[in-house]
Amino acid sequence: MWKKIKEKLKASENDYLIKAFINPLRPIKESEEELVIGCPSQQIITLLEKNKLVHKISQVARDLVSPDIAVRFIVKKLDDLENIQPLLPLSEAVEEGTARGKQNKQKSTPLSTEYTFSTFVAGPSNRDVYETALAVAKHPGTNRNPLVIYGGTGLGKTHLLQAIGAFAASKNKAACYVPAQKLINEFYKAMSEKGMQKFQETLLSFDILLLDDIQFMKTPGIQDEFFRIFNDYHAAKKQIVITSDRYPGEIREIDDRLKSRFEWGVTIEIRPPDLDTRIAIVRKKTDLYGMAMDEEAVFFIAKNFKNNVRQIEGALKTLQISAEIVGRKEVTKDFAIDRLRDMIRTKTHITIDEVMKMTATIMGIKVSDLCSKDRSKQISLSRQIAMFLSKKYTGMTLVDIGQRFGRDHSTVISSISRIEKMALNDTNIRKIIEKLERELEDMKY
């Protein structure tokens, strides 16, 4: 059904509109009663509406299928829409290698040409991660094995993971990039089809294993299998690189055996980029996309999209498409304000989880330490600072704050009082608090 609709649209619309708006769409559900179309983002749906393509698609569906068919558009991240993270099934990869003959070396799984070390913008928040990843790419299987990179969504974990793979491929080493959910699917497929031996042989045929989003690997069966694969890789001095959306030790569903293996190497956090780094990212991306943008627009985007790089990419692609539609050669600040209005929202408060995570990061401890019974000097101080900032930024009551930290409200009162006095008399404490306050203020967007 969707194929026929696309062919009809291609005959009546210009090539640019087809390429920019129609090609990224995929059918989610097809029947005579309903057609559900998946779009990679809400911005694409908005632009479809502005260009009257929603109406045209609906009309073509009614003409070709039924006058009563309902057409819906939803935001849906599908594997085949994620062209920045392409990946063939593992089974296809091993069959391709076998077809060329056993004497040929296994090839890397497909990687994005956009995700390389040269296109990664390193700044204060991610330079350590960048340099560590580069060192692993240059010297895989040595003293940084495994490398575990953790941090929030859209900060560049997948970028660095695939950059390692791309570097390895340039040195004639085979890298297997695989999202955890994909690995799980392949695992269960192998079990149902009695293909476990082939599944294992495929994974072990690579030089480097790049596993994305370990937090999704929660089922015991796949964890047992990955434990064996991990041991085989490590014993063979093959590199393992893993990403996670949080510190792996905080993922309760991950088996303790795996957590202990992760501690054999290096675990490092990637944090949101600061303003200067975001400005550099905007400039880098506009060059990559072939966009002309004035400096005021660059600063506007960097200032308003603070959480992650993916937000910046989404904003730039929206501006790029919008500018091409109206024939604008350069993106100005006024044009960016007009086209990105719906994407920019104002955050009025900070959550206590954000306060706790930021405090733990700056103080070099785990979030779980803040709620523990540990009374060591570093953790006690960190806990008191987190309580002080929670009162200042969250609007929660002292009782509620105390409950989150496993304390009563009187402890919260004394902690706040103590930090207020220390901030007046201790320069180091004052600098720590000021840094935390800057980071928390920067989270308002």
N, C-alpha and C positions, 0 to 999 in steps of 0.2 A: 504493500500500500504506500508506504513512505517513499519507496524508490520511484513509483509512478508519479507521486506528487512532486518530487524533486525534478524529475524530467520535464514536467509541465511548467514548473517555475523557471527552469533554465531557458526555456523557449521564449519566455516573456520578460525576464529580468536581465540586467546587465551583469557581466562576469564578476565585477567587484562585489555587488550585493550578494551574489551566490556564494562567493568565496568567504566574505566576511561574516555573513549571518546564517546562511542556509547550511553550508558544509559542517559547521560545528554542532548541528542539531542531530539527535538520535531518537528513534521511536522507542518509547518505553512500553506502550500497550497499543495494540492495533486490533480493532474489531469494527463491525458495521455500526455499532452504537457509539464507540468512543475511540479517539486517537489522542494518546498522551505523548507529548514530545519533551524530551529532556534537553535542557540548555545548560551550558557550563557555568553560567552566572546570572544573577538578577539583572546585571547591566545589559546583557545580551537581550533579555526579554524586553527591557525598557526600550532599547534601540530598535528591536523588531516592531514594537508598537508605534514608535515615532515614525518609522519608515513605512507604516501601514502594511507590513508583511504578515502580521498576525491575521489581519482580515483577509489578505490574499491567500494565505495557506488554508484558512478555514473554508474559503470559497472554493478553492480547488478540491479540497477533500469532499465537500458537498457535491461537487460536480462529478467527481470520479467514483465516489463510494455510495453515499446516501445523503439525501437532503436533510436528514434528521441527525446526522453524525455530530457529536460534540467533540470539539478540539480544545485540549488544555495544554498549557505550557508550564513546566515545573523546572526548578533548579535541580539538576541531577549530575553528580560527579561520576561519570562512567569511566571504566578502564580505557576504552578507546577514545575518550575525549581528552584524556590526560596525555597529550602528545609531548609534554615536557618530561614524562616519565615512561617511555615506551618499554615494553618487555614482552618477549615471546614466551610462551609456556616452556617450562623446563624440558618437557618431553620433546618439543620441537627442536630445542637447542641441541640436545644430545643426538637426535636423529640426524640433524644437519652435520654434526661432527662425524658421526659414524659413516655417513654417505660419502664423505671425502676420503675415507680410509683411516685405519687405526694409526697409521704413521703420522697423520696430521695432528697438530696441537689443537685442543679445544679452543673455540673462539669465545670472546666475551659476549654476554647478553647485550642487546641494544642499549645504548646510552644516549642521553640528550647531548647534542652538539653545543647547546647553550650553557651546559653546566660543566665548566672547566675552572681550573685555578685562575686563569687569566681574566675570567669574567666575574670572579668573586671579589667583592669590595671589602677589604679588611680594615677594621677600625678598633678602637679601644675595647669594645664589648666582645669582639670575636677574633682578635688577632692571634691570641694563644691557640684557639681552636684551629684557625687556618694554618698556622705554622706546624702544629702537631699533625694535622691531616696531611700536609705536604711532606713532612718527614716520614710518615707511614707510607705514602705513595713512593717515595724514593728508596726507602729501606723496609720493605714489607717483611713481616714475620720475625721481627727482632724484639726489642725491649718494650714496644708499645702494642703488644698483642695479647688480648684484643684491645681495640680502641673503641670506647663507648662515648658517643656524643649525645648529650641530652639538652633539651630546652623546648620552649613553646613552639606553636605552629608558625610556619612561614618565616623562620629566622635563618634558614640556609642549611639545615641538616642534610636534606636530600641533595642539595647542590654540592656540598663537600663530599658526600658519599659517592656521587657519580663522577665528581672530579678525580677522586682517587682511582675509580675504574677507568676513566679516560686516560689518565697518566700511565696506569699499568698497561693498558692496551698499546700505548705508544712504545712501550718497552717490551712488547711481545709477551706479555703476561695476560692470562685469561681471568677476567673478573666476572663474577656472577652478582648482578644487582637484582635484588628481589624484595618487594614489600612483604612484611610478615603475613598479611592476609592472603597474598598470592601463594606464599609457601604453604600456608595451612590448607588452602584449596587443593594444591598439588598433592599434598600429603594424603588427604582423604580420598582424592581421586586414585592415587596409587594403591591405597588400601582396598578400595572397592573393586579395582581391576586386577588385583594381585600383582601389582607392579612395583613393590617396595624395593626390590633389588635395583631396578632401573632408576628409581627415584634417588636412591642413595648413591649409585654410581655417577649419576648426573651431577649432583652437588659436589661430590668429592673430586670431580674431574677438573675443577677450576683451581687457580692459584690463589685467588682472593675471593672471600665471601663478604658481600655488602648487604646487610640485612636492615631494612628500613622499618621503623615503628614497632619495636619489640614489645611495646605495651599491649599490642593486640594478641600476642601469643600466650593465651591464658589457659588453653586446654591441656591437661596432663599428657595426652598421647603425643602431641607434637613437641611438647617440651622434652619428653623422654628421648624422642628421635633427635631433636636439636642438640641435646646434651651429648649424644654419641657423635654427632657430626662435629660439634665443637671440639671434642677431645681428639678426633682424628685430624682435624685441621691443625690444631695446636701442636700435636705430636709431630706432624710433618713440617712444622715451621711455616705453615701457610697463614696468611694474614686474615683476620676477622675484624670487620668494622660494623658496629651496631649503632642505631639511633633510637632514641626514646623521647617521649614528650615530658618525661620527668626523671628524676634520679632513680635508676633501676631498683635500688634498695627500698624505695617507697612503693613499688608495685607489688601489692600483697599476693597477687595470683601467680607471680613468677616463683618457681621453685628455688629454695635456698641453695641447692646444688649449682644452679645456673648463676645465681647472684655471686656465689663464691668464685666461680670461673671468671666472671666479668672483672673481679677485683685483681686478677692476675696481671692485667695490663694497665691502661690509663683511662680514667673516666673524667670527662671535661665538659663543662657547661658552655652553651652558646647563649648569649643574652641579647635583648633587643638593641638595635643600633642607636647611638646617640645622634644628635642633630647633624653634626658635621659629617658623620658617616652616611646618614640618610641623604644628605645633599650630594655626596659623592656617588651614592647608589643611583639617584635620579639621573645624574649626568651620564653615568655609565650606561644605564638602560636606554636613555634617549639616543645615545650614539648607536647602541646595539639595534634599536628599532628604526633608526634612520629618521628620527623626529627632530624638528627645529623647535626650540623652546627658549623663551627669554628667562633671564635670571630671576625675575620676580615670580614667575610661575614655578621655577625650580624650587625656590625657597618655600613658596606656598604649599606645594605638595609634600616636601620634606617636613614641614612644620605640622601639617595636619594628619599625616599618616605615620603614626609613631610605633604601632604595635609590632609590625613585621614587614618583611620585604615583599611578601605576597600581596599585601594591601597596596604597596607602591606600584607593583607590576600591574595589578588590576586597574588602578587609576590611570596609569600611563596608556594602557591598551584601550581603555574607554576613550581617552582624549585623542589617541591616534585615529581610531575609527571615526569619531565624531568630526575631527578636523578634515579627514579625507572626504567625508560625505558632503560637507559644506564647501569644500575646496579651499580650506585655510592652509596656508603654507607654514605659519608659525603659531605655536600655542602661546598665548599670553596669559597673564594672571586672571584677567577678567573672564576670558574664555574658560579657564580651568574652574573658576568659582562657579560659573553658570552650569557647566556640565558635570561637576562632581558634587553638587549641592546635596543630592540624596545619599551620597556615600560618606559624607562628613557629619558626624553626630557629636554632640557635646556630652561628655561624661561628667556627672555632677558629684560623684563620690567614689571612694576607693573601698574595696571589700577587705575584710580582715584577712582573707586568704592571700590577697595580694600583698598586704603589709607583712604577713608572716613569711611569705616566700622571698620577698625582697630583703627583709632583715636577715634571714638565714643565708641568702646569697652573699650579701655584703660582709657578714660576720664570719663566713666560712664554716657554717654548721649545717645540719640537716633541719628541715622544717619540723620533723618529728621530735627533735631535741627540745624545741620550744615548749612542747606540751608534756615533756617527760618529767621524771622526778630528779633528774640530774641537777645538782646544785654547784657544779664546778664553776669557777669564776667566769669563764668565757660564755658559757651557756646561760648562767644566771643574768649576766649583763645583757646578753642578747634578748632574753625573755623580757626583761624590764624595758628595754628600748622598744621592743615590739608592742608591749602594752601601752607605752606612752604614745606611740604613733597611731595605734588603733583608736585611742581616745580622740586624737586630734583629727583623724581623717575619715573614720567610718561612721560616726554618729551613733554608735552602739552604746548601750548603757554599761556602767561599770560591772554590773552583775553578769551581763551577757559576755562581756570581754573576759571576765574571770572564768566563766564556764568553758569558753573556747580554749583557754590555757590550762584548764584543770585546777584553777585556784578560786578562792572566794574574792569578793569585791574589795575587802580590806587590803588584800595583797596587791591588787591593782592600784589602789590609792597610794600605798606606800611606794610602789614601783615608780609611779608617775612623779611623785614628789622627789624621789631620789634622783631620777634622771634630769629633772628640771634643775636641781642643785648642781649636779655634775656638769651639766652643759654650761653653767655659768663659770665654774672653777677649773674645768679640765679641758684644755684645748683639743686634745685628741678625741675625746668623747663628743665635743661640739662639732668637730669636723665630720665624724661618723654620722651624727644625726643630720647635719646639713646635707651630706651626700644622699642619705636616705630620703630626705624631704625633697630634694631635687628630682630623684628618680621617681618618687611617688607623684609629684606634681606633673612630671612628664607623661605619666600614664593617663592623665586627663586629656581627652582629645575630642 
